[in-house]
Amino acid sequence: MVKQILSNRLFQNIGVYTVSNIINAAIPFLLLPILTRYLSTENYGIIATFQSLVGLFSFIIGLNTQTAMIRRFYDVDKVNFSEYVTTCLFILLGSTTVLVLLLIPFSSFISRASDFPRNWLWMVIIVSFFQYLFAVILGIWQARTRVYYYAFFQNAQTLLNLALSLLLIVYLGMNWQGRIIAQAISMTVFGLAALLLLSKMKLLKTKINKKYFADALKFGLPLIPYSFTGWILLSMDRIFINNMLGLDQTGLYSVAYQVCMIITLIQISFNTAWVPWLYTKIKKDDPLLNIKIVKFSYGFVLFNFLLAAMLALAGPAFFKLFLGKNFYQATNFIWWLSLAQAANAIHIVAVTYLNYHNKNIYLTYSAIFTALIHIPIIYWLIKANGTIGAAQALFISNLITSFMTFFFAFKFHKMPWLFWLKSRTER
């Protein structure tokens, strides 16, 4: 049984992705003992705000067409994939140009609303632009199951980011500026490398296909409200904390959030291998295979909640051992943040079915509904409970999103989610 599992291609790929993502996450994780000693909680809050803004700009730049690109990879018999890639990159250039033009008159407003330095907003656009190219090459390797290429490229970028961060912060004495510059340089280098690799793969053409242009936008644009509401769920808490409690509290919250990203790391590793594997399996519509898929899905969700409990129990000891004294208070947020990350596992298991059937609009519906609830919940819980209220709001909203996604998956793709009821009936 164990030998059969280890020889399974899905589990092998999950293993490679997990190791890669552990290394990728461990590098910035290992930076925590250094950054929490060289940076103040306020400086860490500025870095966290920068990451939030990158998350916001990233789905505007490119209009989510990288998602369409990877989906159309599986339709190579219907589309010219190289022309599709080229068309999406043209959309990337166009949307970036529009965003730059909009940033000029609105930079002051964005700076005041986010409590982020106005002159550094251009770094947000640079990182977001090259992050698109970086995501494209990783997505293509994922689709082609080139797991080792994926792992090397991903970790090489993170290593460069680490090296530059240490150089700029520790040796040159720069504060939050050093961390942002390091991210901008590393992402630019690997974004350009991704462009060269796309050219080497013969995926760059001079022709823009109008049909593909419309198809990419048709796929990507409905995801913008979904991505925006996702950003609200993941990043709006930092904006609220900035404005209601101050950057120092944002710094504490962000450190706790980063520790809880261990759970997200497992989820990303699972999903990276799960998506291409599931796409090929659900086409077969095999009843026995479907039951195995459902059992595996439930097991994965349960594992996430067990991991959340373990992380929450070990959190205080970890903080005292590894982090700077100014960040010890961040342990207060571990329980709720770890539960919030675990709840997202339900969404990850279910969302692939909606993507497979091109029912992304329902993701938008559920995300908009949750976001509309999330904003007042954040405000009320922060006002009532302080920074911990933001973590509580995230857990509640993630749970709502996950159950709604599961409901739509249940509706549009028949799977034996209640297989035990059928077994009782047969008896």
C-alpha positions, 0 to 999 in steps of 0.5 A: 500500500505504502509502496503503491502510494509512493509510486503514484505520480500525484504524490511524487509531484506533491512531494517535489512541490512541497519540498520546493515550497518548504525551501521557498517559504523557509528562506524568508521564514529564516529571515524573521529572526534577523528582520525582527531584530534589525527592523522595528514593528513600524518598519515591518508594517510598511513592508507588509503594506507594500506586499498588500499593494502588490497584491492589489496591483497584480490582478489589475496588471495583466487583467488575470489573463495568465489564468486564461493562458494556463487553462488554454494550455489544456486545449492545445488541439483548439488553440495556437498556444504561442499566439495565445501567450503573445496576445496575453503579454500584449494585454499585460503591456496595455493594462500596465500602461493604463495603470501607470497613467492612472497612478499619476493623479491618484498616487496621493490618495492611494498613499494616504489611504494605505499609509504607504510612502507616495514616492515608493508606489512605483516599486509596486508597479515594477514588482507586479509587472514582472511578477506576472511574467514570473507566474506565467513561466511557473504556470507553464511548467506546472501544466507540463508537470516540469516540477524540477524546473518549477522548483529551481526557478522559484527557489532561485528567485527567493535566494536572490531576494534573501541575499539582497535583503541581507546585503541592504538591511544588515550590511548597508543599514537600510530599513524597510527600503532595503527589503522593498528594493531587494524584492524589486530587483530579484523579481525584475531579474527573474521576470526578464529571465522568464521572458527569455525562456518563453522566447526559447520555448518559441511561445513569443510571436509577433501576431496578436490574435483578436479571437484570443484577445477576446477569449483571454479577457472573457476568462480573466475579467470576471475574475477581477472582482473575485481577485479584488474581493480575495485581496479584501479578505487577505489584505484589507485587514492590514489597511484597517489596522494601519488606520485604526491602530497604527503601523506597529500593530500591522507589523506584529500582525504581519509577523504572526500571519507569516508564521501561519503561512506554513499552512498556506505553504502546504496548501499551495504545494497540494494545489500545484500538483492537484489541479493538473492531476484532477483535470485528467481524472475527473474526465474519466467519471469513474465512480470508484475513482471519484470516491477516492478523490472525495476521501482524499479531499476530506483527509486533506481538509482534516489535516489542515485543521490538525496542523493549525492546532499544532501550530497554535500550541507551538507558536508562543515557544517559537516566538520567544526562541527565534524572534526579536523581543519587540515582536513577542506580542504577535503570539496573541494572533496565532490561534485565529490566524492558523484556523483562518488558513486551515479553513481555506483548505475547503475552498482549495479542494472545491474551486478546481471543479468550478475552474474546470467547468468555466464557472468562474462567475460563481466564484465572483458571486461568492467572493463579492458576498463575502467581501461585503460582509468582511469589511464591516466585520473587520471594522467591528471586531477590531474596534471591539477586540483590537488587532486580534479582531482582524484575525477573527474576521479573517477566520469567519470570512474564509469559512463563509467563502469556503462553504459557498465554493463547496456549495457551487462545486457540489451543484455543477460537478457531481461527486460522491461527497456524501458517499457514506449515505449511499453505502448505508442505502445499499446495505 
